[in-house]
Amino acid sequence: MSVIIKQVLKGSPAYKAGVRAGDTLVSLDKNEIMDVLDYRFYQENEKLTLEYINSKGKLKSAKIKKGEYDELGLEFETYLMDKKHSCRNKCVFCFIDQLPKGLRETLYFKDDDSRLSFLFGNYITLTNITEHEVERIIKLHISPINISVHTTNPELRVRMMNNKNAGKVLEIIGRFNDAGIKINCQMVLCPGYNDGEELERTLRDLTALENAECIAAVPVGLTRYREGLADVKPFDKENARKTIEIIDRFGDECVEKYGNRRVFAADEFYIIAEKPLPDATYYEEFLQLENGVGLVPLMLKEAFEAIENCDYKLQSQRIITIATGEAAYPFISQIVDRMVKKWDNLICKVIAVKNNFFGGEITVSGLVTATDIIEQLNGKDLGEELLIPSVMLRDGGDMFLDSITLDELKEKLGVQITHVDNDGFVLVDSILSIKE
């Protein structure tokens, strides 16, 4: 597949070689360039031959010399150099299928793209990966690969993902393992589907793989918009406790066999089970923070260290409010309780925002909407500043899931609003208004 070059940066190696915007990239050192992974891998050489078709339709060849890690200087229409691969599954637990109508369009796109797994840590199901992509991952040793496994029972995987190929592609995991590709595995657990004995089967299969370096389980998230969807129940206290017991048992076996734990339950399981969260050291390298695995223990560790070591003095009384999700509320409150004892002129109120928008089963901060914040905080004395977690906003930090902007929320509540990253040190600095 040839790719049209949108722009060539002036002064770059490709520009100096005569390549221009509108030309078509064909190959690097005779390797066909299909997308961004091919391009990024094959451009690394200090000496290479670039083949392209110029604006007159003539095939040209350019010899290029550059630093080993220097970019060629080519830019394309999209970052991936083609379209994102969309998901072909209809999973019984899919969160996107549970979204109400009327949200911004990008929220409804389901990606399932092996390139995004490598570039940004996205998880893939393998159901739409091509043999070319599998062979390329092995050939280029692209590692780690993040896979949404859910279950290693082929028939159950087909049923849960509503895709006839969902069971067949499980063999690809073994191929990656045999090739030395590191694998991070995710399981969305649904009571009555892939928990209990099925979870034990899956963990038995995955922990047998030498290169499955992190295996994490998260509980299914259920919104109130499930009309016409599969009958899936939420986890209760008893089921959550049984799930943690299974995961701990396999984790202990991995410590004995491999020297590290490998198998973890998401923080949300402990919250549902009403069990204390493990200490931060339990989570080793925190390989699945993005799935809420060890997120709270790490934040608490960082925050408590920051409080203990901070000698900053508040010059005057500071009155603020923190709005967070129901799941995080008790932990944020722990941090604030320590802080108000150390800084007696700090007044900080923590408010748990109930998720009426998606329904009471959703308690995480990342799914809190501006609509609920307005309904529950409007008219309250919030002090001089309102702090909210950055995960409530899209990547640009400017808009909530319900398409209300941060500026609109500020205007509605009449208070300065600061969004704070999930970092204990940053949280403490933000509460005290310590500026870098």
N, C-alpha and C positions, 0 to 999 in steps of 0.2 A: 504494500500500500504506500503510495507516495503522498507526502504532506506538503501543502502550500505554506510557504514562509510568509508570515504577516509582516515581520520587521527584522532588520539586521542592525544591531547596535553599532553605531559608528566607532571605529577604532578597534573593534573586536577582531579576533583571528579570522572569522568568516568574512567580515567586511573587507579586510585587507586582501583576502583571497579572491574577491570579486563577486561574492554572493550578495544578492539584493532582494529586497521585499518583492513578492510576486513570483520569485523562483520556487521551484518544487524540489524539496529534499527527497532523494531517492535512497541513498545508502551511505554508510560510514564504514570504510575498510571492507567493502563488499557485503556488509551486513545490512539487510533490508530494515528500514526503520518503520515500524508499525505504529508506535506510540511513544509516550514520554519515557517509559522504562528502557526501551531500546536506545532512544536518543541519549539518555543520561548515562547509560552504561558504556556505550561505544564511543562517546565523545571524550572519555577520560584519557585516552592515549596522548602522549606528547607529540607524536607524529601520526598523522592519519590522512586518508584520502577521502574527500567528500565528493560524492556524485550528486548532481542536481540538474534539473531541466530549467533553462533560463526562460525569460519572458517570450522569446522567439521560438520556443519549442525545441531547442537544441540541447542534447545531452552533453553536459560539461563535467569535467573532473578537476578538482582543486587539491593541491598538496598543501597541508597545513601543519605548521609547527607552533606549539604553545606550551604553557606550563601544564603539568600533569593534572592539576585541579582547576585550571582556568576554563571558563565557559566558552563555547564557540561563539555565542552572541546571537543565536537565532531565537526568535519568538514566534509563536503560532497562535491560531485563532482561539484555541482553548488550551488550558494548562495540560490536559491529558493528550492533546493533539487530535482527539476525536471525542465522541460523546461518552458520557458516563454509562456504564452497563447497569441497567435497571434490574430489580429483583423479579424473578419469575415465580416466586412462591406465594402461597396464600396461607401463611402460618396461622394457627388457631390463636396464637398469642400476639399477633402483630399489633404494635401500638399505633402505627399509622392508620390502620383500618378502624381504629377506635377514636379517631379525631372527628370533631364536628365539622360541618361544612362552614365555609366562610373565612377560614384562616388563610394566611398568605400561601401562595401556590407552591413555593419551594418546600413547604412542610410535608406535602403529600408525595414527594418523590422518594421512592425506595431504591437506594443504591445497593449494588451487590457486585463490587468491582475489585478484582484482585490487585489492581494497581493502587487503588486507594488504601488497601490494606497495608501495603508496603510504605506508601508515601505519608499517610496520615493516621495509620493505626485502625482504620475501619475494619469491621468484621465481615467475613464473607461466608456464604453457605456452601460454595462449590457447585451449586446446581446449574450455573450458567457459565462456568469456566470452560474454556476450550482446551483441547489437547495441546495446541500450540502454546497456550499460556502456562499449562502445567510443565511442559518440557522447558520453557524459557525460565521459569522459576528455579527449576533444578539446575539448568545449565549455568545461569547467572548467579546461582546460589543466593537468591533473594530471601533474606531472613531477618527478622521472624515473619511468619505468616499468621494472621489472626483469623481463626475459623469459628463460626457459630455452629457448634456440633449438635447441641441439645440432647441427642441420644445416639448411641452406636447400634441400636436395634434397627435394622434396615426397614422393616415393615412399619414400626412405630414412627420412624422419621418421615416416611412417606405420608402417613396419616396426619402427623402434626404439621407438616409443611405443605400438604396438599400438592405435592409434586411427585410424579411417578419416578423421577430420576434421583430423588433425594436419598434413597438407600444405596443406589449403585455407586454414587460418587464418594462414598465413605472410604473406598479403597485408595483414593488419592491421598488421604491423610497418611496412610502407611507408606506410600511412595515418597512423600516429603520427609517423613521420619527416616527412612532408609537412606535418603540422600543427604542427611545431616542438616536439614532445614529445621530451625527452631520453630515450634508451634505454640501459640497461645490459644487455648480453647475456652469458649464461652458456652454456658448452658442456661437458657431461660427455663426454669422449672415450673411446671403446671401440676397442681395436685390431681392425682388420678391418672395422669399421663406418664410423665417421665421422672417422677419422684420414687421414693421407696426402693423396691427391688430393681426397677429399671435404672434408677440413679446408680445403684451399686454395680450393675452390669456396665454402664457407661464408664464409671470411674475405674473399674477393673480393666477395661479395654484401653483407656487412655493412659493410665499410669504405667501400663506395660510398655509404652512407647518411650524410648530413651530421650527423645528430643521434644517431648511435650513438656515444656518448661513451666507452664502455668495453666491451671485448669480452674475456672471460677464458675460458681453457680449464682444466679440472681433470681429472685422471685418474680413471677409474672406480674405485670402492672395492668390493672383493669380500670378503665374509665367507665362513666355512665352511658357512653355511646356505643353499646354493644348489640343493638337490635339487629337480628338476622345473623349474628355471628355464633360461633361454636360456644357450647356451654362450658365455660372455664370458671373454676372457683378460685378464690384467693387463698393464700396460706393463712392458717390460724396459728395460735401459739403452740399447740401440740405438734402439728405437722412441721412447723419451723424448727422446733427443738429436735425432732427426729432427723430432719435433714442435716442439721449442724452435727449431730452425733455421727452420721454416716460420713460426712465430709471430714470430720476430725479423725476418724478411724483411718481413712485412706491417706490423709495427710501424715499421720504418724507413721504409716507404713512407708511412705515416700522418704521421710526423714531417715528411717532405718536403711532403706535401699539405696537412695541417691544422695543423702546428706542434706537435702532441703525439702521443704514442706510440699510445694507444688500445687496442692489442692486447697481452695479457699471458698468460704461462703461470703457473699456480699454483706456489707454492714446491715442492710435492711433485714436480713434474716434474724440477726441478733435483736434488732429493735422489735420485730414481730414476736419473737420468742421471749422477749423480756429478759434476755440474758445479758450480762456485762460483755462489752466488746473486748476482744483480746488487746494486749499491749501492742504498741506499734512495731516492736521487734518481731512479733509473730509473723508479720507480712513480708519479711525479708526484703526483696528489692521492689516491692509495690508495683508489680508488673501489670496490674489491671485496675489502677486507680480510676480510669475512665468508666469502669463498670461499677464503681462504688465499693470496691474491695480494699478496705483499709483506709478509706478516705477520712472517716471521722477520727480514728486513732491517730493518724498522722497529723491532722489539724490540731487535735488536743495536745499532742506532744510538742508541736511547734509553738503553739500559743502559750503553754505553761512555761516553756523555756524562755520565751520572749518576756513574759511577765516577771519571771524570776530575775532575769539579767538586765531589765530595763531600769535605768535611773532617771528617766525623764520626769520632770515636775510640771504638772499643770499649773499655769500661772493664775488661772481663774476657774470658776465653776464651769463645767461642760455638761450640758444636758442633751442627750441624743436618744434615738430609738433604732433598734435593729429589727427588721422584718425578715422572717425565714420560714421555711416549711415546717410542718408539724414534726417530721422525723428528726430534723436537726435541732429543734427547739431546746430539748434538755441539755444538749452538748454545748450549744452557744451560751446557754444560761450558766453552765459550769464555768466557762471562761469569764463571763461578765461578773459572776459572783466573786471570783478571785481578784478581779481588777478593781471593783468598787471597795474591797477591803484594803487594797494597797493605795489607791488614790481616793481619798475621802471627799474630794471635790468633784468626783465623777458621778453623774447620775445617768444610768443607761437602762432603758427599758427594752426587753426582748418580747416581741409579739410573734406567736405562731399563726401563720396565715392558713386558714382552712381552705382546702381546694374544692370550692363549690363548682368551679368551672368544669373540671374533669370528673368530680365525684370524690366522696370521702375516702375511697380506697387509695387514692393517690396522695402521698404525703411528702414526697421529695421536693426540695427547694427548686430544682431545675424545671419543674412543671407548674410553678406558681405563676399566675397571670396577673397583669395589671388590673384587670377587672375585679379580681378578688381583693387585691391590695386596696383599691379605691373603696370598695364596699365596706371593708373591715377597718380601714384606718382613717377614712375621711371624717373630719370633724374632731379627731383626737389631737391632743397636745403632743406633738412629736419632738418638741425641742428644737434645737438649731440645725439638726441634720438627721436624715434617715439613711441608714446603711442597709443595702440589700446584697445578696450574693450575685456575683457576675453570671452564674449559670442560669439565672432567670432570663437573661438577654441573649439574643443571637450573637454570633461571633463579632459583629461590628460594635457591640455594646450599646446599641441605640434603640432596640425594639423588643417587646415581649412577644410571647407566643400568640397572643390575641391581637397582634398588630398595633397595639398602643405603644407610642414611643416613650422613651425616658423623659423627654422634654414635656410631653403631654401629661405624664404622671406628676412631674414636678409642679406644673401649673395647677393641676387639679388639687393636689394636697397642700400646695403653698409652702413647700419646704425644700431646702437643698437636699438632693439625693446623690449618694455616692455608691457605686457598685464595687464590690470587694471580691478579689479572687479567693479561691478556696486554699488559702495559705494562712496558717496560724500566725506567722510573723506579721504578715500584711494586715490581718484582722486586728491585731493588737495596736499596730501603728495607726490604723484607720479609726479605731475607737478613741484613741488619744489625740488624733489629728496631727500625728507626726509626719511632716512632709520631708521627702528626700532632698 
